[in-house]
Amino acid sequence: MTIRIVTDSTCDLPVEIFQEFNIAVVPCYINFEEKSYLDMVELTRQEFYQRIARLDSFPKTAAPSVGLFSDIYTRLAAEGADEIISIHIKEGLSNMSNVARLAAEAFKTIRVNVIEVGQVALTLGFLVVAAARAIEEGKNIEQIKALLAEKDQRTYLFAALDTLEFIKHGGRVPQMLVELASLLKIKPVVLLRLGSISMVGRIRTTSKQIEVLVKHALQQSPLEEIGVAHTNAPEKALVLADALREALHLNNEIWIEEATPVLGVHVGPGALAVACVKVAK
């Protein structure tokens, strides 16, 4: 049986990993005033940050249409897929999984299994790769669902923001946290876990981003996986990766990924994040 994986453009992974596991990506929409762009198809990272630097208004995001999902499901079936696993963040932070489910229910050619997880960015990438490896090992759909549910429980994304302006307009973080951060003139450190966002720290200067993220990574160790994500901050991401490698005594390379524009819309430029998965007990 040939099982193919679909995710969306809130998933951050190295291009070669998408290619290695033949993972299909449904692009989200980024809306600048009156015009919409398909994330990473019609709007690159570089173009996105150039545009937000000169715009007075803030862009918005939207989930892909049912038609976009259906087009990709149709293509995979034509390429020989017997079944599809479509992995997206659960409802609450995004409408992604709901749209995927509507497309899956209407798609009659082959079975499409929509799996909701509590992650985006690189942590969603970790779970997507886990599913891809499980397929290679011959695991069935139910085994893969159980594997992802268990690994999701051990997965954490800590992000230290450099600006509050974008998160104010994004509507994805509780307004109370945004108002408190603005009042105290602090920059929040937030945790995404199991589909919920909470503030777990605060910094007053950008220079503290690396220090606080290393601290949170150490608190979760020992770690099965770790990576660094950033929004238009490659130099800081390299410094963070080196600091993590030293603090955690790692000899291996750490994945460093720039978040796609659809995530940059909500956190703005200059954000740093640590994606980690705790070792199973």
C-alpha positions in Angstrom: 0.0 0.0 0.0 1.3 3.5 -0.9 0.5 6.1 1.8 1.3 9.7 1.0 1.5 12.7 3.5 0.0 16.1 3.1 0.6 19.1 5.3 0.3 22.9 4.9 2.6 25.8 4.7 2.6 26.4 8.5 4.9 23.4 8.6 8.6 24.3 8.5 11.1 21.7 7.3 14.3 21.8 5.1 13.3 21.5 1.5 15.3 18.3 1.1 13.2 16.7 3.8 10.0 17.5 2.0 11.6 16.0 -1.1 13.1 12.9 0.6 9.7 11.8 2.0 7.7 13.1 -1.0 5.5 15.3 1.3 2.9 17.5 -0.3 2.3 21.0 1.0 -1.0 22.9 0.7 -0.1 26.7 0.7 -2.0 29.1 2.9 -3.1 32.5 1.8 -1.5 35.8 2.9 -3.7 38.9 2.3 -2.1 42.3 1.8 -4.9 44.8 1.7 -6.9 43.9 -1.4 -4.6 41.2 -2.8 -4.1 37.5 -1.8 -0.9 35.5 -2.3 -0.2 31.8 -1.9 2.4 31.3 0.8 5.8 30.3 -0.6 4.3 29.9 -4.1 3.4 33.5 -5.0 5.3 35.2 -2.1 8.8 34.3 -1.0 10.2 35.0 2.5 12.4 37.8 1.1 9.4 39.4 -0.7 7.3 39.1 2.4 9.7 40.9 4.8 10.4 43.6 2.2 6.7 44.3 1.9 5.9 44.4 5.6 8.8 46.8 6.1 7.1 49.5 4.0 3.5 48.9 4.7 1.4 50.8 7.2 -1.3 48.2 7.4 -0.8 44.6 8.7 -1.3 41.5 6.5 -3.8 38.8 7.3 -3.8 35.1 6.8 -6.4 32.6 5.6 -6.6 28.8 5.4 -6.4 27.2 2.0 -9.6 26.6 0.2 -11.3 23.2 0.1 -10.5 23.3 -3.6 -6.7 23.6 -3.0 -6.8 20.6 -0.7 -8.9 18.6 -3.2 -6.5 19.5 -6.0 -3.5 18.0 -4.1 -5.5 15.0 -2.9 -6.4 14.4 -6.6 -2.8 14.7 -7.7 -1.5 12.2 -5.1 -4.2 9.7 -6.1 -3.2 10.1 -9.7 0.4 9.5 -8.7 -0.5 6.1 -7.2 -1.4 6.8 -3.6 -3.7 4.3 -2.1 -4.4 6.4 1.1 -3.5 9.9 2.3 -2.6 11.2 5.7 -3.3 15.0 6.0 -1.6 16.5 9.1 -2.5 20.0 10.4 -2.9 22.0 13.6 -6.1 21.4 15.5 -8.9 23.9 15.5 -8.6 26.8 17.9 -5.4 28.4 16.4 -6.4 27.8 12.8 -9.2 26.6 10.5 -6.8 24.4 8.6 -7.9 21.0 9.9 -11.6 21.8 9.4 -11.0 22.7 5.8 -8.9 19.6 5.2 -11.7 17.5 6.7 -14.3 19.0 4.5 -12.1 18.3 1.4 -11.4 14.8 2.7 -15.1 14.0 3.2 -15.9 15.1 -0.3 -13.0 13.2 -1.9 -14.2 9.7 -2.9 -11.3 8.5 -5.0 -9.2 7.2 -2.1 -9.4 7.5 1.7 -8.0 10.7 3.3 -7.2 10.6 7.0 -7.1 14.1 8.6 -4.9 14.1 11.7 -5.0 17.1 14.1 -2.0 17.9 16.2 -1.1 20.8 18.5 1.9 22.2 16.6 3.0 24.5 13.9 6.3 25.5 12.4 9.3 23.2 13.1 7.4 21.2 15.7 4.7 20.4 13.2 7.6 19.4 10.9 8.9 17.0 13.6 5.6 15.3 13.7 5.2 15.1 9.9 8.6 13.5 9.6 7.7 11.0 12.3 4.7 10.0 10.3 6.8 9.7 7.1 9.3 7.5 8.9 6.5 5.3 10.3 5.2 4.8 6.8 8.6 3.6 5.7 8.6 1.2 8.6 5.3 -0.3 7.4 3.1 1.0 10.2 -0.6 1.3 9.4 -2.9 4.4 9.8 -4.0 3.6 13.3 -0.5 3.0 14.5 0.6 6.3 13.0 -2.3 8.2 14.6 -1.3 6.7 18.0 2.4 7.6 17.4 1.6 11.2 16.6 -0.8 11.6 19.5 1.9 10.3 21.9 4.7 12.4 20.4 2.6 15.5 20.4 2.4 15.3 24.2 6.2 15.6 24.4 6.6 18.4 21.9 7.2 22.1 22.8 7.7 25.3 20.8 9.1 28.2 22.8 9.2 31.6 21.0 10.8 34.9 22.1 9.3 37.8 20.1 11.2 40.9 19.1 8.0 43.1 18.5 4.5 43.1 19.8 3.0 44.9 16.8 2.2 41.8 14.7 0.9 39.7 17.5 -1.5 42.5 18.5 -3.1 42.2 15.1 -2.8 38.5 14.6 -5.5 37.5 17.1 -3.8 34.1 17.9 -2.6 35.1 21.4 -5.0 35.9 24.2 -5.6 39.6 24.2 -4.9 39.8 28.0 -1.3 38.7 27.4 -0.8 41.2 24.7 -2.2 44.0 26.8 -0.1 43.0 29.8 3.1 42.9 27.8 2.3 46.3 26.2 1.6 47.8 29.6 4.8 46.5 31.2 6.9 47.3 28.1 8.1 43.7 27.9 8.4 41.2 25.1 6.7 37.9 25.8 8.2 34.4 25.6 5.4 32.2 24.6 4.9 28.4 24.6 2.8 26.5 22.0 1.9 23.1 23.3 -1.1 20.9 22.3 -2.7 23.7 20.4 -2.7 26.3 23.2 -0.5 29.4 23.5 0.6 30.7 26.9 3.1 33.2 28.2 6.0 31.5 30.0 8.5 34.3 30.4 9.3 37.9 29.5 12.3 39.8 28.3 12.9 43.6 28.1 15.7 43.5 25.5 16.3 41.5 22.4 19.7 40.4 23.7 17.9 38.2 26.3 16.1 36.1 23.6 18.9 33.5 23.4 19.4 33.2 27.1 15.8 32.6 27.9 15.3 30.1 25.1 18.3 28.1 26.2 16.9 28.0 29.7 13.6 26.6 28.5 15.3 24.0 26.4 17.4 22.8 29.3 14.3 22.5 31.5 12.8 20.0 29.0 16.0 17.9 28.6 16.8 15.1 27.9 15.6 15.8 24.4 14.8 13.5 21.5 14.8 16.3 18.9 15.7 20.0 18.9 15.7 22.7 16.3 15.7 26.5 15.9 13.2 28.6 14.0 13.4 32.3 13.2 11.7 35.1 11.3 14.2 37.0 9.2 16.9 36.7 11.9 19.4 34.2 10.5 22.4 35.5 12.4 20.6 35.3 15.8 19.4 31.8 14.9 23.0 30.6 14.3 24.1 32.1 17.7 21.1 30.4 19.4 22.0 27.0 17.8 25.6 27.3 19.0 24.4 28.2 22.5 22.0 25.2 22.6 24.7 22.9 21.3 27.0 24.0 24.1 24.4 24.0 26.9 23.0 20.6 25.9 26.4 19.0 25.0 25.3 18.2 21.5 27.6 16.9 18.9 25.1 16.8 16.1 23.8 19.5 13.8 20.7 21.4 14.8 18.1 22.2 12.2 17.7 25.9 11.6 14.6 26.9 9.7 13.2 30.3 8.7 9.5 30.3 9.4 7.3 30.7 6.4 5.6 34.1 5.8 2.2 32.8 7.0 3.8 32.4 10.5 5.8 35.7 10.1 2.4 37.5 9.8 1.6 36.7 13.4 5.0 37.2 15.2 6.7 39.7 13.0 10.5 39.9 12.1 13.2 39.1 14.6 11.5 36.3 16.5 13.5 33.3 17.7 12.1 29.9 18.7 13.3 26.6 20.0 11.4 23.5 18.9 12.0 20.4 21.1 10.7 17.0 21.8 11.3 15.4 25.2 12.6 11.9 25.4 9.8 9.4 26.1 9.8 8.0 29.6 
